[in-house]
Amino acid sequence: MKTLTFTHLFAGALLATTAWTSAHAAEPAAGAEIERGRYLATAGDCIACHTAPGGKPMAGGLALASPMGPIYSTNITPSKTQGIGSYTLEQFTAALRHGKRADGANLYPAMPYTAYAKTSDEDIAAMYAYFLQGVSAVDEAPARQTDLPFPFNIRASLGLWNAMFHDATPFKADLSQTPEWNRGAYLSQGLAHCTTCHTPRTALMAEDHQRSLGGGEVGGWHAPNITSDKTSGIGGWSVDELVTYMRGLPVPGKGPAAGPMAEAIDHSLKHLTPQDLKAIAVYIQSVPAVANDKARQSADRFGQARDDLDSVRGTALPRDFDALTGPQLYDAYCASCHQAQGQGSDGDGLPALFHNTSLGHANSNNLVQVLLHGIHRVGTDSVMPAFAHELSDRQVTTLSNYLLTTYGNPEASVSEAQVAKLRDPATAGTDATLLTLARAGMAVGAVALLALIAWLMRRRRQR
């Protein structure tokens, strides 16, 4: 299951749940236009959300974890019966820019139309040519359909949300900036949809533009602050380091990408041109700094080489393996790769655990996610194995807290309840509070409406 929130909210796209007929067929496009559309669709990371494990490209069926429950991606191949083969350019544009299906119904913001709206008409036309002429049609519907609980199953309610929070205006260049900066801003704000994951949300699940790129939540993963703040953001990274990271290559002291970010790199970012990656890096480094009061120093400055072997040697293992100590768990599951003192092995691409951003953030979700689910990269073996099938919630909690206090941020911590929630990708990003607030809000609105109707009727009788 891919993870996201009303936040990754959202890194996937739901262009259509059914096919809709149209009197207008797509005009044949030149090969160069189709290829440009393919590149733009890659920048938008469409395939990551619209391809289920073992499924056909763009045929949908992937479960996207959101605060409201799983949202299933749809078939966006040019199938006329199950996909978007009958969409006109105008309908395709409405989906990307306004979050509208061909029948006029609202899409869930799991399809990041709030970011895709920045895309130019010319680039949308190129993507349309690619999807209809460069993608193989799959005449099969996804096995599962989205079925969110009330009131999120009422798509019409998204019309009000869009009216309040969605800006469908295409990107406008800032003439005071360089062409490179503007290219980076166009991609970052648009197809790459960086704010969708890395910007915190308000109570109504809209992006908090006052803290843009200041860190967000993505289906149980923490998308860190990537503003220019030198302590809690990436102000201490160089442009070259950011480019290297987006190419999927190791950056000493920074920790490897995992979860949704690893997917974005493998399916999208590493396939972009060096010029576009540099432009994105230049723009990201210019974003106004957003400080995090919990970050007392940069995430890559915590910890040092050390071991607790003395507490392991000659000590019998407990009969109850849930009573294993942090050093015992580290020695059994971590030391063979990360070495006895957490120093790693650069020659083998195994990072040190100290001075490592993966252990330096105040939010500890990513550490738990990696221990449970590992780090997987497209086209390669696992970068790190998953231990969910071997370690209990208590063991993961004990090991996580040992790693944090020994090599990472000692002010961060992990609880068993946190581990239990993150263990199941289907529920990792759910938020019962959001559902309660939504239902309470609708109840208050209904009471207010009834009160207004009663007041109007009383005034009418008085007249």
C-alpha positions as CSV (number, residue, x, y, z in Angstrom):
1,M,0.0,0.0,0.0
2,K,1.3,3.4,-0.9
3,T,1.0,5.9,1.9
4,L,-0.2,9.4,1.8
5,T,-2.5,11.8,3.7
6,F,-5.1,14.4,2.8
7,T,-1.5,15.6,2.9
8,H,0.4,13.3,0.3
9,L,-2.6,14.8,0.3
10,F,-1.3,13.7,-1.8
11,A,1.2,12.0,-4.2
12,G,-1.1,10.0,-6.4
13,A,-3.7,10.9,-8.9
14,L,-7.3,9.8,-9.3
15,L,-8.1,11.0,-12.8
16,A,-11.2,8.9,-13.3
17,T,-13.3,6.2,-11.7
18,T,-15.2,5.4,-14.8
19,A,-14.9,6.2,-18.5
20,W,-17.1,8.8,-20.0
21,T,-18.0,9.2,-23.7
22,S,-17.1,12.3,-25.7
23,A,-17.8,13.4,-29.3
24,H,-14.2,14.6,-29.7
25,A,-11.4,12.1,-30.3
26,A,-7.7,13.0,-29.6
27,E,-5.8,14.4,-32.5
28,P,-2.7,12.3,-33.4
29,A,0.4,13.9,-31.9
30,A,4.0,14.0,-33.1
31,G,6.5,11.7,-31.5
32,A,8.3,14.6,-29.9
33,E,5.2,15.8,-28.3
34,I,4.4,12.4,-26.9
35,E,7.9,12.0,-25.5
36,R,7.7,15.4,-23.9
37,G,4.4,14.3,-22.3
38,R,6.1,11.2,-21.0
39,Y,8.8,13.3,-19.4
40,L,6.2,15.6,-17.8
41,A,4.1,12.6,-16.5
42,T,7.4,11.2,-15.0
43,A,7.9,14.6,-13.3
44,G,4.4,14.2,-11.9
45,D,5.1,10.7,-10.6
46,C,1.9,9.4,-12.1
47,I,3.0,5.8,-12.4
48,A,3.8,5.4,-8.7
49,C,0.2,5.8,-7.6
50,H,-1.6,4.4,-10.6
51,T,0.3,1.1,-10.7
52,A,-0.5,-1.7,-8.2
53,P,2.2,-4.1,-7.2
54,G,2.4,-6.7,-10.0
55,G,-0.1,-4.7,-12.0
56,K,0.0,-3.2,-15.4
57,P,1.3,0.4,-15.8
58,M,-1.2,3.1,-15.1
59,A,-4.1,0.6,-14.6
60,G,-4.8,1.7,-11.0
61,G,-5.7,-0.5,-8.1
62,L,-3.0,0.8,-5.6
63,A,-4.3,1.5,-2.1
64,L,-3.4,5.0,-1.0
65,A,-3.4,5.4,2.8
66,S,-5.2,8.6,3.8
67,P,-6.5,10.0,7.1
68,M,-10.0,9.0,6.0
69,G,-9.2,5.5,4.9
70,P,-7.7,3.8,1.8
71,I,-8.2,5.6,-1.5
72,Y,-7.8,3.3,-4.5
73,S,-6.1,4.7,-7.6
74,T,-7.9,4.4,-10.9
75,N,-7.2,3.2,-14.4
76,I,-5.7,6.1,-16.4
77,T,-4.7,4.1,-19.5
78,P,-6.4,5.1,-22.8
79,S,-9.0,2.3,-22.4
80,K,-12.3,3.6,-23.6
81,T,-14.2,1.3,-21.2
82,Q,-12.2,1.5,-18.0
83,G,-9.8,4.3,-18.4
84,I,-9.6,7.8,-19.8
85,G,-9.6,7.0,-23.5
86,S,-12.7,9.0,-24.1
87,Y,-11.5,12.1,-22.3
88,T,-11.2,15.3,-24.4
89,L,-8.3,17.6,-23.8
90,E,-10.7,20.0,-22.0
91,Q,-11.8,17.2,-19.6
92,F,-8.2,16.0,-19.0
93,T,-7.3,19.7,-18.2
94,A,-10.3,19.9,-15.8
95,A,-9.0,16.8,-14.0
96,L,-5.5,18.2,-13.6
97,R,-6.3,21.8,-12.8
98,H,-9.7,21.7,-11.1
99,G,-10.0,18.2,-9.7
100,K,-13.0,17.3,-11.9
101,R,-13.9,14.0,-13.5
102,A,-15.3,13.9,-17.0
103,D,-18.8,13.6,-15.5
104,G,-18.2,16.7,-13.4
105,A,-17.9,14.9,-10.1
106,N,-15.1,16.0,-7.7
107,L,-11.9,14.1,-7.4
108,Y,-10.3,13.4,-4.0
109,P,-7.2,15.5,-3.4
110,A,-5.3,12.2,-3.4
111,M,-4.8,13.3,-6.9
112,P,-2.7,16.4,-6.3
113,Y,-4.6,18.7,-8.6
114,T,-4.0,21.5,-6.1
115,A,-0.3,21.3,-7.3
116,Y,-0.9,20.1,-10.9
117,A,-3.0,23.3,-11.5
118,K,0.2,25.2,-11.8
119,T,1.0,23.3,-15.0
120,S,0.9,25.3,-18.3
121,D,-1.8,24.6,-21.0
122,E,1.0,23.5,-23.3
123,D,2.4,20.9,-20.9
124,I,-1.0,19.6,-20.1
125,A,-1.6,19.1,-23.8
126,A,1.7,17.2,-24.1
127,M,0.7,14.9,-21.2
128,Y,-2.7,14.3,-22.8
129,A,-1.0,13.2,-26.0
130,Y,1.2,10.9,-24.0
131,F,-1.5,9.3,-22.0
132,L,-3.8,8.7,-25.0
133,Q,-1.1,7.7,-27.5
134,G,1.9,6.6,-25.5
135,V,0.4,4.4,-22.8
136,S,-0.9,0.9,-23.4
137,A,-4.7,0.6,-22.9
138,V,-5.8,-1.8,-20.1
139,D,-9.5,-2.8,-20.4
140,E,-9.7,-3.9,-16.8
141,A,-11.2,-2.1,-13.8
142,P,-9.2,-2.0,-10.5
143,A,-10.2,-4.8,-8.2
144,R,-11.1,-2.3,-5.4
145,Q,-13.0,1.0,-5.5
146,T,-12.7,3.9,-3.0
147,D,-15.3,3.6,-0.3
148,L,-14.7,6.2,2.4
149,P,-16.8,6.6,5.5
150,F,-19.5,9.3,5.8
151,P,-19.1,12.3,5.3
152,F,-16.0,11.9,3.1
153,N,-18.0,9.7,0.7
154,I,-20.0,12.8,-0.4
155,R,-17.8,14.1,-3.2
156,A,-20.0,17.2,-3.6
157,S,-18.7,18.4,-0.3
158,L,-15.3,18.9,-2.0
159,G,-16.8,21.7,-4.0
160,L,-16.9,23.9,-0.9
161,W,-13.3,22.8,0.1
162,N,-12.1,23.7,-3.4
163,A,-13.9,27.1,-3.2
164,M,-12.2,27.8,0.1
165,F,-8.7,26.5,-0.5
166,H,-7.9,25.6,-4.2
167,D,-6.2,28.1,-6.5
168,A,-6.4,26.9,-10.0
169,T,-4.2,29.7,-11.5
170,P,-1.4,28.3,-13.6
171,F,2.2,29.2,-12.6
172,K,3.3,32.7,-13.3
173,A,7.0,33.4,-13.6
174,D,8.7,35.8,-11.2
175,L,10.5,38.2,-13.5
176,S,12.8,39.3,-10.6
177,Q,14.3,35.8,-10.5
178,T,16.5,33.8,-13.0
179,P,15.1,31.4,-15.6
180,E,16.7,28.6,-13.6
181,W,14.9,29.6,-10.4
182,N,11.6,29.9,-12.3
183,R,12.0,26.5,-13.8
184,G,12.6,25.0,-10.4
185,A,9.6,26.9,-8.9
186,Y,7.4,25.7,-11.8
187,L,8.3,22.0,-11.3
188,S,8.4,22.1,-7.5
189,Q,5.1,23.9,-7.1
190,G,3.5,22.0,-9.9
191,L,4.1,18.5,-11.2
192,A,6.7,17.5,-8.6
193,H,4.1,18.6,-6.0
194,C,6.6,19.1,-3.2
195,T,4.3,21.1,-1.0
196,T,1.7,18.3,-1.1
197,C,3.9,16.2,1.2
198,H,6.2,18.6,2.9
199,T,3.7,21.3,4.0
200,P,1.8,21.0,7.2
201,R,-2.0,21.0,7.1
202,T,-4.6,23.1,8.8
203,A,-7.5,21.7,10.8
204,L,-9.5,21.6,7.5
205,M,-6.7,19.7,5.7
206,A,-5.6,22.6,3.5
207,E,-1.9,23.4,3.1
208,D,-0.7,25.9,5.7
209,H,0.9,28.4,3.3
210,Q,2.5,30.3,6.2
211,R,4.6,27.3,6.8
212,S,5.1,26.1,3.2
213,L,7.5,23.1,3.0
214,G,8.0,23.2,6.8
215,G,7.3,19.5,7.2
216,G,4.2,17.3,6.8
217,E,2.8,13.9,7.4
218,V,2.5,11.3,4.6
219,G,0.5,8.2,5.7
220,G,2.5,7.6,8.8
221,W,5.8,8.9,7.4
222,H,7.2,12.2,8.3
223,A,8.1,14.5,5.4
224,P,10.7,16.7,6.9
225,N,11.2,20.5,6.7
226,I,12.9,21.3,3.4
227,T,12.9,25.1,3.8
228,S,16.2,27.0,4.0
229,D,16.3,26.9,7.8
230,K,19.8,25.8,8.8
231,T,18.7,24.0,11.9
232,S,15.4,22.3,11.2
233,G,15.5,22.5,7.4
234,I,18.0,21.9,4.6
235,G,19.8,25.2,4.8
236,G,23.0,23.4,5.5
237,W,22.8,21.3,2.3
238,S,24.6,22.4,-0.8
239,V,22.9,22.4,-4.2
240,D,25.1,19.5,-5.3
241,E,24.1,17.5,-2.3
242,L,20.4,18.0,-3.0
243,V,20.9,17.0,-6.6
244,T,22.8,13.9,-5.6
245,Y,20.0,13.0,-3.1
246,M,17.3,13.4,-5.8
247,R,19.3,11.2,-8.1
248,G,19.0,8.4,-5.5
249,L,22.7,8.4,-4.6
250,P,24.1,8.5,-1.1
251,V,24.9,11.8,0.5
252,P,27.3,11.3,3.5
253,G,25.7,12.2,6.8
254,K,22.3,12.7,5.4
255,G,20.7,9.3,5.5
256,P,19.0,7.4,2.6
257,A,15.6,8.2,1.2
258,A,12.8,5.9,2.4
259,G,9.1,5.4,2.0
260,P,7.2,7.9,-0.2
261,M,10.4,9.9,-0.9
262,A,12.2,6.8,-2.1
263,E,9.2,6.1,-4.4
264,A,9.3,9.7,-5.7
265,I,13.1,9.4,-6.4
266,D,12.9,6.0,-8.1
267,H,9.8,6.7,-10.3
268,S,10.3,10.4,-10.9
269,L,13.1,12.6,-9.7
270,K,16.1,10.5,-10.8
271,H,14.7,10.4,-14.3
272,L,14.7,14.2,-14.7
273,T,17.5,16.0,-16.5
274,P,20.5,17.3,-14.5
275,Q,19.4,20.8,-15.4
276,D,15.9,20.3,-14.0
277,L,17.2,18.7,-10.8
278,K,19.6,21.7,-10.2
279,A,16.7,24.1,-10.9
280,I,14.6,22.4,-8.3
281,A,17.5,22.5,-5.8
282,V,18.1,26.2,-6.4
283,Y,14.4,27.0,-5.9
284,I,14.0,24.8,-2.8
285,Q,17.1,26.5,-1.2
286,S,15.5,29.9,-1.7
287,V,12.2,29.0,0.1
288,P,11.8,31.2,3.2
289,A,13.0,29.5,6.4
290,V,10.5,27.8,8.6
291,A,11.8,27.2,12.1
292,N,10.8,24.2,14.2
293,D,11.0,25.0,17.9
294,K,11.8,21.3,18.7
295,A,14.9,21.3,16.6
296,R,17.8,22.4,18.8
297,Q,20.4,21.5,16.3
298,S,20.6,20.2,12.7
299,A,19.4,16.6,12.3
300,D,22.8,15.4,10.9
301,R,24.8,16.6,14.0
302,F,23.5,14.1,16.6
303,G,25.4,11.2,18.1
304,Q,28.9,9.7,18.0
305,A,30.6,6.3,17.5
306,R,30.1,4.1,20.6
307,D,29.0,0.6,21.7
308,D,27.6,-1.2,24.7
309,L,29.2,-4.5,24.1
310,D,30.1,-4.8,27.8
311,S,26.4,-5.1,28.6
312,V,26.0,-7.9,26.1
313,R,29.1,-10.1,26.7
314,G,28.5,-12.9,29.2
315,T,24.8,-11.9,29.7
316,A,22.3,-14.6,29.2
317,L,19.4,-13.9,26.9
318,P,16.1,-13.5,28.8
319,R,13.5,-16.2,28.4
320,D,11.0,-13.6,27.3
321,F,12.4,-12.0,24.2
322,D,10.3,-8.9,24.8
323,A,12.7,-8.3,27.7
324,L,15.7,-8.0,25.4
325,T,17.7,-4.8,26.0
326,G,18.5,-2.2,23.4
327,P,22.2,-3.3,23.1
328,Q,21.1,-7.0,22.7
329,L,18.6,-6.1,20.0
330,Y,21.2,-3.9,18.2
331,D,23.8,-6.6,18.4
332,A,21.4,-9.2,16.9
333,Y,19.7,-7.1,14.2
334,C,21.8,-4.1,13.4
335,A,25.5,-4.6,14.1
336,S,26.2,-6.9,11.2
337,C,25.6,-4.0,8.7
338,H,26.0,-0.8,10.7
339,Q,29.0,-2.2,12.7
340,A,29.5,-2.5,16.5
341,Q,29.8,1.3,17.1
342,G,27.3,2.4,14.5
343,Q,30.0,3.6,12.1
344,G,28.6,1.8,9.1
345,S,30.7,0.8,6.1
346,D,31.0,3.5,3.4
347,G,32.6,1.0,1.0
348,D,29.4,-1.1,1.1
349,G,27.0,1.8,1.1
350,L,26.0,1.2,4.7
351,P,25.6,4.5,6.4
352,A,26.8,5.4,9.9
353,L,24.0,5.8,12.4
354,F,25.4,8.9,14.1
355,H,25.4,12.2,12.3
356,N,22.6,10.7,10.3
357,T,19.4,12.7,9.5
358,S,17.3,9.5,9.8
359,L,17.9,9.5,13.5
360,G,18.1,13.3,14.1
361,H,14.6,14.5,13.6
362,A,12.2,15.1,16.6
363,N,9.6,13.1,14.8
364,S,10.5,9.4,15.1
365,N,7.9,7.9,12.7
366,N,10.4,7.3,10.0
367,L,12.8,5.4,12.2
368,V,9.9,3.1,13.2
369,Q,8.7,2.7,9.6
370,V,12.2,1.7,8.4
371,L,12.6,-0.8,11.1
372,L,9.2,-2.3,10.4
373,H,9.0,-2.1,6.6
374,G,12.6,-1.6,5.5
375,I,13.9,0.5,2.6
376,H,13.1,-0.7,-0.9
377,R,14.3,0.8,-4.1
378,V,13.1,0.1,-7.6
379,G,15.3,-2.2,-9.6
380,T,17.6,-3.1,-6.7
381,D,17.6,-5.4,-3.7
382,S,16.3,-4.0,-0.4
383,V,18.5,-1.2,0.9
384,M,17.5,-2.3,4.3
385,P,15.5,-5.4,5.3
386,A,12.1,-5.2,7.1
387,F,11.8,-6.6,10.6
388,A,8.0,-6.4,11.1
389,H,7.8,-10.2,10.8
390,E,10.6,-10.8,13.4
391,L,10.3,-8.0,16.0
392,S,7.3,-7.4,18.3
393,D,6.0,-3.9,19.1
394,R,7.9,-3.9,22.4
395,Q,11.1,-5.0,20.7
396,V,10.8,-2.3,18.0
397,T,10.1,0.3,20.7
398,T,13.1,-0.8,22.8
399,L,15.5,-0.9,19.8
400,S,14.2,2.5,18.5
401,N,14.7,4.3,21.8
402,Y,18.2,2.8,22.1
403,L,19.1,4.0,18.7
404,L,17.8,7.5,19.4
405,T,19.6,7.9,22.7
406,T,22.8,6.3,21.5
407,Y,23.3,7.6,18.0
408,G,20.5,10.1,17.3
409,N,18.3,12.8,18.9
410,P,17.9,11.9,22.6
411,E,14.9,14.1,22.9
412,A,12.9,12.0,20.4
413,S,11.2,8.9,21.6
414,V,9.1,5.9,20.4
415,S,6.0,4.4,22.1
416,E,4.5,0.9,21.7
417,A,1.2,2.5,20.6
418,Q,3.1,4.4,17.8
419,V,4.7,1.2,16.6
420,A,1.4,-0.7,16.7
421,K,-0.3,2.0,14.5
422,L,2.6,2.2,12.0
423,R,2.9,-1.6,11.7
424,D,-0.2,-1.8,9.4
425,P,0.3,0.4,6.3
426,A,-3.5,0.5,5.8
427,T,-4.1,2.3,9.1
428,A,-0.7,4.1,9.6
429,G,-2.1,7.4,8.1
430,T,-5.6,7.2,9.4
431,D,-6.9,9.9,11.8
432,A,-10.0,9.2,13.8
433,T,-9.9,12.8,15.0
434,L,-10.4,14.1,11.5
435,L,-13.5,11.9,11.0
436,T,-14.9,13.0,14.3
437,L,-14.3,16.7,13.6
438,A,-15.9,16.3,10.1
439,R,-19.0,14.7,11.5
440,A,-19.3,17.2,14.3
441,G,-18.9,20.0,11.9
442,M,-21.6,18.7,9.7
443,A,-23.9,18.3,12.7
444,V,-23.2,21.9,13.8
445,G,-23.9,23.1,10.3
446,A,-27.2,21.1,10.1
447,V,-28.3,22.6,13.5
448,A,-27.4,26.1,12.3
449,L,-29.3,25.6,9.1
450,L,-32.4,24.3,10.9
451,A,-32.2,27.3,13.3
452,L,-32.0,29.6,10.4
453,I,-35.0,28.0,8.7
454,A,-37.0,28.2,12.0
455,W,-36.1,31.9,12.4
456,L,-37.2,32.7,8.9
457,M,-40.5,30.8,9.3
458,R,-41.1,32.6,12.6
459,R,-40.5,36.0,11.0
460,R,-42.8,35.1,8.1
461,R,-45.6,34.2,10.6
462,Q,-45.1,37.5,12.5
463,R,-45.6,39.4,9.3
